[in-house]
């Protein structure tokens, strides 16, 4: 398959840029979509070493004509483009529908029109909401606890409808919480690391009691590729996770240990989600992934955090983060 032409939407983002690097390393011909902007800035694609081997284009998945244009002569699509910040979805919910739901519709229709042979659509563990049972398998009920998760539930349903109605060869990849180099400070791990690395004595966070199933970004990207390379995954929704649960508070303590820090945690009220919107527990059941592919995670949490910290403490990387403000 590595002679195929691959389109990655959302390639300028955190996971997308790492996926582009993996695909290039595996020999794929990659077309990478960055969101259009007047600065012609390619997001995190500016920082990857293989960008000269990638066809980078700028545009917006909310435009169906543009989507039809970029999917011509493409064999495979990894669809990652989305709005993902939960707090921002509280104040700008319509933008999440237009990007996540309508954007997914546009990509699916364009793929159908242009006979794309394989699509991996990106979901999120947030669609499950707070766990009703653990570990969470793919049969777990979906719960819209934020406008963001509601938009992703809608996007997943739209994508799967194209498999059911039109036989579009599609898989829904449902990664649990991914972390690693280049992650936005909207996420809790970069928030902790960047504050400590900048010498703060008090760490501002929201509720630290929720649990998460954290996954190093290289493992998530390998999971995406495994789904694409196994025909048995077509028409399926599949979790990507480690089957390991840890609280945000214990994650903070582990980061403090690795960084040799004695920082104090203080609660920042503006970072608290509305009570019924907080997802209190996420723990991935990855049995289906293990059954259908040969994928297994390579990084335990401490190893992945160490690699992430090593990247963030580089002054050239750290200066890209505004550690002293709440990044919505």
N, C-alpha and C positions, 0 to 999 in steps of 0.2 A: 503493500500500500504506500510505501514511502516515495513513490514517484508521483503520487497524486497531488493536485493543487488544493490547498487547504485555505479556507477563509476563517479568520478568528475575529469575531466582533467583540468590542470591548478590549481589544488588544493593548490599549494604552493604559489599562488599569493594573492593579496589583496582581491578581491571578493571571489575567490575560497576558501580561508581559512575560511572566515565567513560563506560561504555556507556549508562547512563541519561541522562547529559547529552547525548550524541550523538543518541539517539533523540528526546528532547524537542526538541532543536534542529531535527530533521528533521520535526517535526510529529506524531510518533506519540503515541498515548495510552498511557501507561506505568503498569503496576502493578509495584511494586518490592518484592521479598521480602527482608526482613532476618531474621537468625536471632533467634528469640524469646529475650528475657532480661527479668528482673524490673525492670530499670531503664528499660525502654522506650527503649533507646538504639538508634539506627539506623545505627551504624557510620559509614562515610565519607559516607553520605547526609546526615548532619548538616551536612556542609561544602559541599554543592553549592548553587549559587545558584538552581537551578530546582526545589527540593524542594517548593515550594508548588504546582507543576504536576504532581506525581506522587502517585499513590495508593500509600502505603507501608503494607505489612502485615508483621506479625511472625509467625514460625512455624518449623516444622522439616520438611524434606523427608523425614525418616525416618518420618513418619506418613502412611500412604497415604490416610487419610480427609481429612486436611488438604490433601494434594496434589490430591485430587479436587475439593475445595471451591474452591481458589484458581485452578484452571484452567477453571472455568465461564465461558462468554462471553469466552474469550480466543482471539484469532486466531493468535497467534504466541508461541512461547516461546524465550527465550535462556536455556539452562540452564547457569549458571556455579557454582552452589552446590556446594562441595566442601571437604574438608580437603586442604591442599596442602603443608604443611611436611614435608620429607623426614626431618629428624632426629626429629621427634615420631612419625613413622610407625614408627620402630624400637622405640619403647617403648609405643605404643598402637595396634597394627595393626588390632585388631578395630573400633575406631571409624572407621577409614578404609573398611573394608568396608561397615559399616552406613550411613555417610553417602554414600560415592561410588558403591558398587554398588547397594545397596538403595534409596538415595535416587533414583538414576537410574531404576531399575525403577519406583518409585512415580510419578515424573514422566511417564515414557513411558506407563504404564498409564492414568494420569489423562488425559493428552492424547488417548489413543485413545478412552477413554470419553466425552470431551467434544468429540470431533471437531475438535481443534485442527488448523489447516490448515498449520502450518509450525513445525518445531522445529530449533534449532541447539544441538547438544550439545557441550560444551567438553571437549576432550581436552588433551593436553600432549605436548611433544616428549620428555619423560622416558620415554614408553613405548618409544621406540626404543633406549634405553640407549646405550652407547658406539658410535659410528658404525662399522659394518662396511665402509661405503664412503661417500664424500662426493661431492657434496652428498646429503643424505638425502631421498629421495622417499617417497611414500606406500606403496611396495611394500617398503620396508626391513623386515627382521624386527623383531618386538617382543621386548623383553628386560626381564624384571622384575628390575631391580637393586635395588629397594627395595620395602617394603610399599606405599608410596605409588604407585609406578609400577604395581605389580601390581593395585592397586585401580582405577587408571584404565584399565588394559587390560581389566579385567573390566567396568567401566562402559561403555567404548566398545563391547565385544562385546554387552552387554545392549541398548544403544541400537540398534545395527545389527540385532540380531535382531528388533526391533520393526518395522523397515523391511522386512526379508525375510519375516517371518511374517505381518505384519498391514498392510503397505503404509503404515505411519506415515510421513508426509512429513518425513523427518529427514536432517540433514546433520551429520557430525562435523567440527567445526572443531578443527584441531590447531596451536595457536599455539606458536611457539618462545619463547625467554625474553623476556618483556615487562618493561619498566621504565618509570618515570615518577613524577610527583607522587602522593603517597599510598601508595606501595608499602610493604609491611611490611619491617621491618628484618631479617626472616628471609632476605631476598634480599641478594645481595652488593653491588649498586650503592648501595642506601640505607645499608647497613652502612658502606661506605667514606665516602660523603658526610657522613653524620651524625657520624662520628668526627672527620673533618677540620673540619667546621663547628663542633664543640664544642671545638676547640683542642687535640685530642690530637696528640702528637708521634710516637706510634707507632700504626700501624694493625694491629689484630688480625684476621687472616683465616685461613682454612684453606688448602688447596692452591690455588695461583694458576696452575697449569699448564693445567687444563682449558680448552677453548675453548667459546664459546657464540655463538649467532646472536641478538643482542639487538635488540629491536624496541620503539620508542616506543609508549606505550599508546594514543595517538590512532590510530596506524596499525593496531594490533591491533583496536581497536573498529570502525574503518572496514572492516576485513577481515571481521569478523562480519556487519556489515550487508550487505556485498556478497554474501556467501554466502546470506543470507536473501532477497535481492532477485533472485536468479537461479535460475530453476526447474531449470536444467541441473545444479545442485549437489545436488539431492535424491538420496539414496541413496549419496552419495559421502563419502569421508574426504579432507579437504583441508588441507594445510599452510598456515599463515600465518607468513611470515618474510621476511627481507631478502636472503637468499642472500649473507650477509657473515659471516665467521668471525673472532673475535678472542679471545685468551686473557684470563683474568681478570687476569693480571699486567699485560698491555698496557692493559686497561681501567682498572686502578688508575693507571697512568702517565698516561693521557689525562685522568682526573679530576683528578689532581694538577696537571697543566698548566693545565687550565681554572680551577682554584681557586687557582692560584699557591702551591701547597703544597710543602713539602720533607719531608713526613712519611716515616717509616721503616716498612717492612713487617716485622712479626714474626709468626711462625707460632704459632697458637693450637691446641694439640693437640686440644682438645675440639671444634673445628670440622672435624676431618678425618673424612670418611666411611670406613666399612670399605672395605678395598682393592677387593673385588669389587663394591662398591655404588657406587663413584664413577663417574659418567658423564664420560668423559674428553674426548669430542668431540661437539659438536652443530653442524651446518651445514645450513641449510634449502635444499632444492630447492623453489622456489616456482613452478615452471613450470605445474603443474596449476591453481593459483589464477589465474595470469595468463591461461591458456587459457580457463577457464570464466567468468571475470568480467572487469570492466574495472579491477580493483584493482591499484594499484602503491603501494608505501610512499612517503611524502612526506618522511620525516625520515631524514637520515643520522645516524650515531651521535654525532658531535660536537654537532650541533644539538640532538638529543634530550637529551643529557647536560646541555647548557647550560641548557635549559628546566627540567630536573629539579633541577639545582643551585639555580637561581634560586628554585624553590619551597621547597626544603629549608632554605635559609639564612634564610628568613623566621622570626623568633623565635617567632611564633605557631604555626608548623608544626613547627619543630625541637623545641619543648618537649614534643611528643607522643611523642617517641622516647627510649627509655632506651639511649643510645649506649654506656654503660659496662658493659652486661651482654650475655651471649650470648643472643640471642632465638631459642629453639628453635621 
